Amino acid sequence: FPMAINRHTVIDARFTEDPSISLKSADEPDVANFAIPVSDISSLQPQWAKYIAAVAAECNATRGIVGTVATDIPIGSGLSSSAALEVATALALGFDGSAQELAQLAQRAEHLATGVPTGIMDQLCISLAEEHHAMLIDCSTLEVVHIPIPQECKIVVSFVTHRTLQGSEYGERVRQCNSAESIIGPLRLASIDMLELIEDATISMRARHVINENQRVRDFAHALAFNDLQHAGRLMNEGHASLARDFATSTSVMDAAVDEIQKIPGVFGARMTGGGFGGCVVALCSHDADVPGWTVSAVGAARLA
């Protein structure tokens, strides 16, 4: 249940006649400089050049670009910095398909660049967001419902610890969920009583998280629609507890940070955000809650300017 926030990745570039890409980062001295197509994306440096090359490959780009890239999204924070770079690169290279096609292309690029079987939520959020709204997404159909965010609350993001999905157990969680689906079918359609069919206790726990989380997401959308911030907050708290207990993608540092923020007066609920194993805590709060971090607002989709 994501929303696009007022943090941005901006590429300022022009097309070149030769098939090469040269982008200088505003934040580090290294330049992403390579001819396209790239035969071995994994060998590219700096690290972020891999994402750009992967997008160029998925776009079948024949014209290069030269320019700069700047971002105020903390890297490794669980706030979709790589997805933002992928979508921005595709637009800079002239992609002119639908928003759903843009998200799918960016997801394929992520897989190509990292080898991690990530989902499409981040890319869909960036490509299809609406101002002042969060998004209820069915990632199997790419159906999106935009849910207004109540004016009576604020959303605060607190950075806790750096993380990367490469080298983490993220891929193992995907495989465990696939194992569960081979027994009880698509988890988005499964019910808790079907877990009795899964003999492996770990696989059962992973599936239990997904089944319960899917219901929490639907309930959260309903709570926001009816301005029931207390219920929405409880669902966030329950979601984090499930991430820690059943899905095992939290950490002791993240759990301590979430617990501390949940106890702050005016906080309705808080949980880890992102793919797990570190990153940020997102909190749903009253406007007078004193929560460490930065208050974010929901913005619209990525665009050419």
N, C-alpha and C positions, 0 to 999 in steps of 0.2 A: 504494500500500500504506500507507494512512494509519492514524492512531489519533487519538482525541479526547484532548486533553491537559488538565491541570488549570489551565487559564486559562478565564475565563468572561465572558460578557456577560449581565447581569441586568437585566430590566425589571420594575420594581415599579409596577404601574398598576391603575387601576380603570376600569370602563366608565362612560361618560357618556351622557346621553340625546340630546345633540345630535351630529350627524355631524361631529365634528372630533377631531383628534389633537393633543395637547400633551405633549411629552416633553422634560424638562430633562436635560441631560447632567451627570453628576457631574464631568466632566473639562474642560468648557469652558463659557463663559457663554452661548453661543447656545442657543436653544430651538427644537426642531422643532415648529412650530405652524401647522396648516393645516386647512382644511375638506376633507372627503372626499365624493365622489371628486375627485381633482386632475386638472385638464384638461391641465396642462403640467408633468410631473414634473421635467423638466430645468431648470426655472426655480427650483426650491426651494433654499433655503439654511437651515441649513448643509448641507454636502455629504451628511452621513449621513441627512438627512431624505429624500433621494431613495429610499434603500433602504426606509425605513419606508412611504413613500407607495406604492412599487411593490408591497410586500407587501399593503398594504390594498387595492390595485386587484386583485391576483390572488385575494385572499380575498373579493372583492365585499363588503367590509365596509360595513355601514350604521350600526353603532354606533361611536362614538369611544372613545378612552381618554385618560386624563390620568395622568401619573406621572413617573418618573425612569428613566434608563438609565445603567448603569455597566459598565465593562469593564476588565479588566487584560490584554487582548490588545493587543500593540503594533500600531498602525495601520500598514499598508503593510509588514508584516514577512513576508508570505507564509504567515501562520498563520490565514488564513480569518476575519479579523475581520468582513468584510462578510457572509459566510455565517452566522456566529454571530448577527449582528444580525437578519438575515432570519428565521432560525428562531425566535429569541426573540420577534420581533414577531408572527409568525404565531400562536404559542402565546398571546401576550398578547391577541390579537384573537379568540381562541376557536376556532382551528382544531382540528377533532376527527377528522381523517382518519387514515389509516395513516401510519407513519413514512416509507414510500416516497413517499406522496402529499405529505407535508410537504416532503421533499427536492425533489421535482419543482416544487412551488409556489415554494419559495425560489429554485431555479435560474431559473425564469421571471422572478421578481422581479429577480434580478441582471441578467438580460438587459435588462429594461425600464429599470432604473435606470442602467445603464452603456452599453448598446449593444455590450458585448463578449461574444462567443459562448463564454462559459466552460462548462466541463463541470459534471458533477453530483457529482463525488467529495467535495468539501468538505461539501456539504449532506447527502449520504448519511452521511458519517462522523459528523457532529454528530447526526443523527437516529437512527442505528442502532448507535452505539458500545456496546461492553460493557467493563466495568472489567477492567483487566489484559490486554486483548486489542488487537491491531491487526486490520486488516480487509483481506481480499483481495476486491476489488470487480470485478465485471464491469459496467461502466457501460452496456453495451448492453441488458442484461437486468435490471439492478438486483439481481442475485444477490450476496449477501454471505456470506463465510465468515470467522468470527472465529478468529484465530490467537493462542494464548497467547504472551505475551512472556516469554522465559526470565528467571528470577530472577537469573541469573548476570551480567546486564548492566544498565547504566543508559543512558538516552537523554538527551543534552544538546542544547539548542537555543541557538545563539549568534547574536544579532542583528548583522547586518553593515551593511546599508544600506537606506534606505527605497525602496519602489517602488510603482508603481501600474500596473495593466494597461491602464487607459485611456490612449491615446496611445502605448502600446508596440506591439511587433510581434506581440503575442499573436494578434490576429485574423488576421494574415498567416500565422502558423503553422497555424492552423485551415484556412485556405483552401488552403495547400500540401498538407496532409494530405488534404483533400477531393479535390484534383487527383490525388494518388497513388491514392486509392480509385477514382476514375473510370477508372483504367487497370487496376489489379490487384485491385480489389474490397476488401472490408473489411480494414483493416490488422490487426485482431485475429485474422484467419484466414490472413493472408498469410505467406509464407516468404521468406527472404533471396534465394533464387535467382530469385524473381519480379521482383526489382528490375531485372533485365536488360531488362524490358519498358518501363521508364521512361527516356525519352531525356534529359529535363532533369536535369542533375547535381544541382541544388539540391533539386528535388522528390525525387529518389532518396535524398539524404542524410536529408531529413526523415523519409521513410518508413522508412529503415534504423534510425533512432533508435527509432521507435515499435515496429517489429517486434522489435528486440533488447530494448527496455525491457519489452515485454510478457513476454518469456521470462525476463528478469531478475526481474520481479515474481513469477512463478510459482516460480522457483528460490529467491528470497528467502523466500517463505512456507515452502517445504520445508526450507530451512536453519534457520529459526526453530523449526519443528516438531521438528527433530532436534537442536536446541541447538548447531548448528554456527555459532558466532558469527564465526569467522574467514572462513568462506565468505560469510556474510551481509555482512560488512564489505567484502569484495572486490567484491561485487555493487554495493554503494553507491558505491564508488570508481569502478567501471566506468560506473555510471549517470551520475555527474557528468561524467566525461570525455566521454560521449556527448552530454549536454546542451550542453556547451561546443563540441564538435567538429561533430557532425552536426545538432543542433537549433538551435544558436546562440542559446540563451536565457540563457546565463550572461554574466557581465561579468568584466573583468580584476580588479576588486576582489573579486568573489565567488570567482573562481578562486584568488586569492592566499590568501584566508581558508580555503578548503577545503584547499588544499595545506598550509597551516600546521597546521591541526587534524589532518589525516591523519598528520602526522609525530609527534604527541604520543604518548609511550609509553602503552599501554593502550587506544588508539583502534583499534577493528576496522575502521571505515570512516566516511566523512563525505561529505555531498553537500548541494547546495542543495536547499531545499524551496520549495514554492509554484509559481506559474505562470511564474516566471522573471524576469530583468532586475533582480535584486536580492532583498532579503529576508533570510532566515535560512539558516544552515547547521545541519543536524541530524547528530549524531554518535552512533554506536553504540559504547559504551565498556565497559571493565571498571569495577568500582566504585571502584577506586583511581586512575583516570585523572584528571589535573588539567586539565580542559578549561574554557576561559572560557565563561560563559553560565549558564543555569539548567537544573537537572535536572528533567525532566518525568515525570509518570506518566500511564498510560492510565486514563481515567475513562469513565463511562457516558454514555448519550445525554442530550440536552436534555430537560427536563421542567418541568412546572408544580409549584410548591411551595406 
